[in-house]
Amino acid sequence: MSGIRPLGDNRTSSPERPLAVGEDELERALRETLSRRVERPGPLRVDPAGDVLRRARRSGHRRTLTGLALAATATVLVTTGMAQLSEPDGRGGTPTVVLGDPPGLSATPLASASAPVSRPGPVRAELDLLVGDLLDTSGGERRELTGVGGVERAQRIHDREGWLLTSAATAAGRTLWWVSATGGAPQVMLAAADAVAVSADGRQVAWRDGPDLVAAGVVAGQLIAPSRVAAPAGVVPVGFTGDDVLVARPDRGGMSVWRRAMGGVPGPVNPDVRAVYGTRPDGLVVGLLATGPARQSCLALLDPARDLTPTRTGCGPKLAADGLGAVSPDGGWLLANGTDGTAVLVKPAGDPAAHPAGPLLAGPVAWTRSGAALHVDATGGLVRVKPDRVLAGERPTASAIDGVPPGQRPVVVADTPAAPDGA
């Protein structure tokens, strides 16, 4: 090595230390430096300096490791290193040492127990998937949701603040969990509810609580500003249209609207409405209507401001009475089950033709913001339905998902609608 100082060297004219320093001297200096920087009342059960030296010796540069490499390590320790040698409560424990590594030495980061682990999920879908108690996000993260099971529906919360998960109906009722995007264990928000409905943005929840219907806002895992009203037996919330709650009578048929912001009880029941699939951007609800003496099931646009009065009806598509299906974010398409053993793609306000769209739906449908629909079929496979390809004659098929517990099906997590311009 040349002893000539290069141009731009930022060293001053202070006395220089020789570079020819023995390895033993550098080890001793390193240990002395760490002992002065670390204040600890009890004896250490690890040797931080020895740990760093052993890491250096095991590196890929062990054949060329010299006193100069040790000097670089010591310099990093003095200028950027820091040591955490006790637990938060002050008790002695196995210390964790975090050091700035010199080039060529890299430490493997430890994953936090409450933080998501970044790795690809079983299927890299456009939306999040819940597989058993594992949440696989579209970004490739996987989180284990301790205490969560039997989920039937899952909904993202606005601004990606987390998720709301609703269990299937059991003898004890339904459970609603809130899962924070920042980590931590899932939190039970509702237990033993007779029925639960979640708004499309995840900011509102409605449920049946004994003799009452209740609706509330969701903020940071808390239910706020609840509205409560007595309701006839069998009446349950099934969805939202804006801030209003859609209420159904499954035992007798018919639906109504509860304008909870205005107080009072749910409005008059429209006995012809059999199911609702969602709300279009113009505020009209897409639903299934029984019409005529034969009570034929027809697709209809319903006005929630006028007690679900139909504004347009189309009886061409043959839709199943199970009510499974969902409307695309732009309101242009409905994916639902048909009566001929396949799912169908239909324009709610336009051409009444029903286009075959692959396997039947076995659960909720979730649309992506790019205009594709995802759902799970009876085999537990993931089905992607893209309207342009269906119109071109393609028939979607299911993709197998690994790691699904026996007797369970994955759940596609519904995304929140894109915020309108200026929102």
N, C-alpha and C positions, 0 to 999 in steps of 0.2 A: 504494500500500500504506500502510495506516495505521501511524503510528509509535507507537500506543498498545499497550502490552504486555497481552496477554489474561490473564484470570484463570487461575491454575494453571500459568503459565509457570515452568519449572524453572530458568531462568537466574538466576544470582546477581547481586549488585550490582557485580561486577567491571567494569572498563572495557569498554564495548561497542565492537565493530567496526562501522564503517558498512556498510550493505548495498549501497551504490552503488559496487561494485568493478568495474573494467574487466575485460573478458574476457581481455586479454593478461596482466594481473596474475594472474588465477586460473590460467591455463595455466602460468605460470612457477612459481607456488606448488605446483601439482600435480606438476610435474616434480621440484621440489626435494624434495617429500615422498617421492616414490617412490625417488629416489636415496639418501635417508637410510635408507629401510626395507629396501632390497635390497642385500645384500653379495655381490658377485660378482667373482672375480679377473680375468676376461677381459672384453673388450668385448662389449656386447650387440648381437645381430644383429637385434633388433626394438626398437621404441620403445614400452614399455608405456603410458606416459602418452598418447603420440600415438594409440595404438590405441584407448584409452578415449575420447579426444576425438572421433576420427573416428566411432566407434560412436554417440556422442551426437548428432553432427551429422547422421548418416544416419537417425536415428529418425523416427518418425511425427510428432514434435513439432518438427521443424526450423523450422517457421514461427514458433514461439513460444519457441524456445530462447533464453534470456537468460543473463546472468551468474548469476542465481539458480539455474538448472538446473545450471550448472557447479559452483556452490558445493555443491549437493546431492551431485553426483558425487564431488567432492573429499572431502566429509565421509564418504561411504560407504567410499571408499578408505582413509581414515585410520583408521576405526573397525572396519571389517569386512573390508577387502580383504586378500588375501594373494597373493604371487607366487611361482611356482616357475620359476626361471630357469636350472636346470641339470639334466642327466640324473642318475639315481641314482649313477652311478659318478664323478660330478664332472666329466666331460668336457663341453665346450661343445656345445650343441645348440640347435635351435630351441626357444625357451622356450614353455611353455604357461602362460598367465596366467589365473588363476581369480579373478574379481572378483564382489563383491556388486553387482548392478545396481540403479540407482534405478528407481522405478516407470516403466513404459513401455518399459524396455530389458530384453530377455531374451536370454540366450545359448543356443544350441542345444547340449545335452550331447553329448559324444563317447562312442560306445559302446566298451566294452572289447573287445579282440580275443578274450578268453576268456569273456566274459559273454554270456548269451542276449540276442538282440535282440527287443524286444517288438513284435510285429506279428501280424495274423491269419494262420493257416495256410491251406492250400488248402481244407480243409473243417474247420469248427469242430465237432469231434466231442466227445462226452462223455469220451473217453479220448485219450491221446496217440497220434500216428501217426508212423511212420517212413516217409518217402518218399525212396527212394534213400539219400543220406547226410545228409538233413535231418530233424531231429526236430522235429515240430510238436506242442507240448503243448496240452492242453485249455484252458490258460489264455491261449493266443494267442501264446506265445513260439516262436521258431524258432532252432534251433541247428544249425550245420554240424558234422558229426562226421567230422573228417579221418581218413582211413585205414580207415574202416568201410565194408564193402560185402557184398552177398550175405546180408543178415540174414534168417533164417527165423522166429525167435521173439524177442520182446522182453518184458521183465518189469520192472515198477516194483519198487523196493526199499522195505521197510518204513520208515515215517516220512519218505518222500519223500527218501531220501538219494541217490537216483540211479536208474540203470537198468542191467540186465544184458541184453546182446544176444548171441544165439547165431546163428552163421552156418549156412547150409545145408551139407550134406555135400559135400566136394570130394575130389579125389584125395589131397590133403594132410591130410584130416581136417576137423574143425570148430574154429572159433575162438570164444572167449567174451571179450567186451569188458565192462569196467566203465566207466560214464560217471558222473562225479560231478555232483551237482545244483548244486554251487558253481562249476562252470566248469572249464576246462582241457581238454586233449586226451583222447580215449578211451584207456583203458589195457587192454592185452591181458592177461587173466588166465590163459587157457588157449590153447594152440595145438596143432594136429595131434592133437586128441582124437578118438577113434573115435566117441563119442557123448556128449552132454551133457544133463543134466536139471537144472532149476532149481525150487526150491520156490516155492509160491504167494506167500510173503512176501519172496522174494528174499534170504533169509538163509542158504540152504544150496544147495550145488551138488554134483552127483554126475557122474562121468564114467568112461569106459573108457580106461585107460592101458596099452596093450599087453596083457599077460596079467592085469592087475589091474583090479578095480573100486575107485574112490576116491571118497570123499565128504568134504566139508569145510564149515566155516562161512565166511560172507562178512562181513568187517568192514572198512569204509573202503577197499574195493578190494583187500583182502588175503585169501587163503585161509588159514584157521586151523584148528588141531586136526584134521588130516586122519586119516581111517580108511582103511585099505587092506586088501584081501583078494583072494586069487587066485580067479579065476572061470573056468568052462569057456569054450571058444571060442564066440563068437557071442552071449554074454550081455551085455546092455547095460542101463543105467538108463533108465527112461522117465518117472519122476515120483517124487513124494514123497507120503506119507501121514503127517502129523505129522513126526516125526524119522526115520521109517523110509523106506527107498528101495524103490520098486517096480522090479522087474527083469524083463526080458522076454527070450525066446529067439525072435527073429523068424524064424530059419531053420527051427525045429522046432515053434514054437507053445508057448503056455503062459507063465505068469508066476509070480513068487514075490516074497517080501518079505525084504529085508535089514535086520535089526534091528541096525544098526551100533553103537548104544549098548551092546548086550549082547555085542558081539564075535562071532566066529565067521563062518560063511559064510552066504549066503542060504538061506532055508528051503526046504522041499519045493516043487516046482513044481506048480501047478495047471494041467494040460495043456489044460483047457477054456477058460481065459480068453484071449480074443483081443485085447482092447483095454481100456483104462481111460480114463474121461472126467474123473475128478476125485473129490475126497473131500467128503462132506457134513459139516455141522457135528457130526453124531452120530458121526463117525469111520468110517462105512461108505463103501466105495469103490464108485462107480458104474461098471460095466464091461459088456463085451459077452461073452456066454458061449455056447459051442457045446454044445448039449444033444441028447440022444436019438440014436437010430440014424442019423437023417438029418443030424445035426450042424447043426440049425437054430440060427441066431443069435438069441439072446434077451437082453433087458436084465435085468441082475441087480444086486442089492446084495451086495457081498462084504465079509467080515469080515477085515481085515488081521491081527487078533490070532490068527486061526485059519487062517493060510495061505491066505487069500482064499477061504474056504468060502462059498458063496452062502447068504444068509439069506432072500432073496426073488427070484423069477424071474418075468418077464413076457414072453411070446412074441408079444404082439400087434403091437407096432411092427416094421416091416420096416426095419432099420438096415443101412447099407452096411458093408462089412468094412474100409473104409479107416481106421477109428478116429478120424476127425476129429470134434471136438465138445467141448463143455465143459458143466459143471454150474453152475447159478446159485449165487451166494453163500449163499443160504438152503437150497440143496439141493432146491428144489421143482421145478426145470425142467432139462431137458437139451435143448440144441440140437445136432443132429447131422445127418449126411447120411442120407437115406433111399434106398431102392432104386428109387424111381420118378422120379428126376430132379429132386427138390427137397429142400431141407432140411426137417427135421421138428422139431416141438416136442413133447416127451414129458414126462410126469410120471414120474420114476424109481420112485416108490412111491405109486401111486394108479391113476387111470384109465389103462389101457394104450393108449388111443387116441393115434395120431400125427397131429398137426395140421400141414398143409402150411405152411411158413414161408419161402417165397421161394427165391431162387437157391441152388444148391449151394455148400457151403463149399469154398474153394480153399486154405485155410490155417487157422491157429489161430483160435479164437473167444475173445473177451474180454467178460466180463460187467461191467456197471457196478454200483456199489453201489445204484443205484436200481432195478435189476432189468431192464435192457435188455441185449441181446446185440449185439455188433458183430463183423462179419467182412468179409473181402474175397472177392468172387466171382471167377470165371474171367476176367471182363473187366477186373479191376482196380478195380471200383467198390466203394464202401463200403455195406454193408447193415446197417440197424438192425432188430432184431427185438424187438418189445415184446409179451410174452405176452398182455396183456389185449386188444390190438388184433388179434392173430392169432386169439384165441378168438372175437372179434367178426366174423371173416371177412376181415380185411385180409390182403393178400398183399404182404409187403415187396418193395421193388425197390431196385436199386443206384443210388447217387449217384456221378456221375463225380468223379474227383479230378484236378485239374490238376497239371502238373509232374512226372509220374511218368516216370522214364527208360525208354527203349524196352527191352522184354524183362523188365521188373521189375514187381512188384506191391507196393503199400504193405503195411505190417505194422501191425496194431493192437497197441498195447502193453497187456499185461494189468496191471490194477491190483491192489494188494494187498488182502486181505480186511480188512474193518472190524474193528478190535480189539473183542473182547467186552467187555461191561460189567465195569468194575473192573480191566481189564488195564492 
